[in-house]
């Protein structure tokens, strides 16, 4: 930033003004909703639901593989 | 000269003021915490995965890998000067793409499965048609003035690149020209990730910042700080509202887009190695983070605890990826091998 010229600095000011203007929501709501969203997807996550890993595509089913 | 310096000083002061206002706005909405929100969530317990396959074929360090949207094929890039496309169900190599420049740092599979792209110290993103009888160079995207650190296809006609020249770029593959250039980072861009809805993307850079960009307008919408060194890896949660970063400062962080701030940090006193890569399980509950300590550590994203480790590589884990069907994780290493775990 030390080598910036005036136009670059002006663009940085504009960018920061734009970034300041966004709507920020309360984290008590957003984080709670994020946790709920992730929890809701866990049953469909093969790493966390062993049922889904029954048909494991990466395990050899028999000694020979038909290509 | 004096007038210029005065104007510069005024502008710098304005920037400092704006940054302070942004911090204040963040504090004003910070009325919750992840530890509070996740307090009622059950622990995932110990996550123990088995090594299912070791893919041997590269002759030098592997720098990057990317899953195909079919969750079966995968492309890997090595500084042996080759891209290899693998069938991960059988472990067979399907296609070998010889590279003009061996100094590759990134590779990507197009969602269609028809194209792959790679780039590195040549500063060029080269796109290959792998459905042709033998791999054919479709485009050479040559405009970056620094190394190509990351690339991701939006479709067969658009690709996003991140570069050591501190910019990211959206390219039109039909014309080979730049459509949008994203400038705001003050350090080498190291990684990028597309949002699930494809309207935005995030970038991580050596200025230790992560930035959220509007893909079509080119503007930086949000900037996330907190890391104290290069951000090497970055990923979106499938909800589109949170992101994860991995850094040379040995930490991973989750940032919430809606409240515009960091909500949890993944760090461990015994982990003194930089994070090179990361991937999320399909729900986002698990983070697979590759480190310089030759391991891939598994984190519970909600509890902030280490819940497992993938050990077996003999050198740095340089890349990690979970396919779209979430059925496992692939790690690639400087030891020249790729490993599949689930």
Interface residues (C-beta under 8 A of the other chain):
Chain A: X1 X6 X9 X10 X12 X13 X15 X16 X17 X18 X19 X20 X22 X24 X25 X26 X27 X28 X29 X30 X31 X32 X33 X34 X35 X37 X38 X39 X41 X42 X44 X45 X46 X47 X48 X52 X53 X56 X57 X58 X59 X65 X67
Chain B: X4 X7 X8 X11 X12 X14 X15 X18 X19 X21 X22 X25 X26 X28 X29 X30 X31 X32 X33 X34 X36 X37 X38 X41 X44 X47 X49 X52 X53 X72 X88 X89 X90 X92 X184 X186 X219 X220 X221 X222 X223 X237 X238 X239 X241 X242 X256 X258 X259 X260 X261 X263 X281 X282 X283 X284 X285 X286 X301 X302 X325 X326 X327 X328 X340 X342
